[in-house]
Amino acid sequence: MNTQQQSPLQQQGEYLWSSEYVSAGHPDKLADQLSDAVLDHYLALDPDARVACETMVKGDTVYVAGEITSTAHVTEDELRSLLRATICDVGYNSNDVHFNGNTCSIVFNISQQAPEINNAVGQGALVTAGDQGIMFGYATRDTPTRMPLAIYLAKLFIEEAYGGMGVRYALQPDMKSQVSLLYSGGVATSVQAVVLSMCHHPSLTLHGVREMFFDAILPRVLAAVPHIIAQMFSAKTVYHINPAGSWNVGGPVSDCGLTGRKIVVDQYGADCPIGGGAFSGKDPSKVDRSAAYMARWLALRALSQQPSAQSIQVQLAYAIGQAEPVSYRVYDPTTGIEYGLPDVSAALLTPGAIIDTLHLRAPIYGATARRGHFGIAPYEESGYRHYSWAE
């Protein structure tokens, strides 16, 4: 006997779906940016550097550990200056925000890559997977960025709060957002709820934070999205703005931050499975990162070539020491229709080919840790191609 009861929404063929996002000042994202700052520094000096850099931030101390093998000679003082500049650029640049990149302690524990792993991975075009793993890519027509709607909106709220309003309204760097959508018949019909928690200076009252949201942040988000998405916001949308009350102490003083703890935020929110591997601090020989970028590239190409598909999902899987993937799949997760690889062969999916195709041996990763890995158009900066996997 089936004792499960359907909710009123399920009985009407409706359901709620949510995704979250965090700012560059969230402790975990700060750790990601510090790991990628180290990676970029090495790649600028040695494009073949092997880097696996992990960071922990807590209190007034930064801990940097990992394995780095490179022809570049980089001192701890160089890295320390680089990390201080990165921390300050995020917004942790004075004692007023309880974590100060100018004065915090920075501790290192870095060794070389294990010889067995180094030998297994190889060099140049002969690069093989340095570990087994599963990577996913996704693309949808639901938003202009080809990202799922829930995380697309959650990210916009953070971008407007962190990027556009911080200095003017005494907001601090640590922020989190969450957006819940109402779906009917498999289609998003309305925005059910928005959660936005923003750390702020004591001079800004809780009432002031909420007033700032409705007067400035929300209008800017609505102006930034297509009209069809803006119409999903209504008088029925519930806004939870700093729902726990005033929040004056955030960042690493309040919560320990670790590299690789925001892997759902880094990808597609709740709308796509993830393989479990983090991105930041890893050079492109690590398929956790490079193959995930290739999976997004494949998903975008397949979506453009299949006009009847609303969304495309890609899965790649690798075995340590092997070049070609042990499996791949390209399909529409809504209909289950299977597609082949879009104008590419499995040979293009080797780590070496991925690195060459997407121009990944370059100092391009700091932007991904700060701005997001997906949903951003390619651009040139300082002679390097950024977000080539979005082409």
Secondary structure, DSSP 8 states (H G I E B T S, - for coil): -------HHHHTTEEEEEEEEE-TTSHHHHHHHHHHHHHHHHHHH-TT-EEEEEEEEETTEEEEEEEEE-SS---HHHHHHHHHHHHHHHT-EEGGGTEETTT-EEEEEEE---HHHHHHH-SGGG---SS-EEEEEEEETTSTTSS-HHHHHHHHHHIIIIIISTTTTTEEEEEEEEEEEEEETTEEEEEEEEEEEEEE-TTS-HHHHHHHIIIIIHHHHHHHS-HHHHTT--TT-EEEESTT------HHHHS-EETTS-TTTTTTGGGS---S---TTB-TTSHHHHHHHHHHHHHHHHHHH-TT-SEEEEEEEE-TT-SS-SEEEEE-TTT--EE--SS--GGGGSHHHHHHHHT-SSS--HHHHHH-SSS---EEETTEEE-GGG-
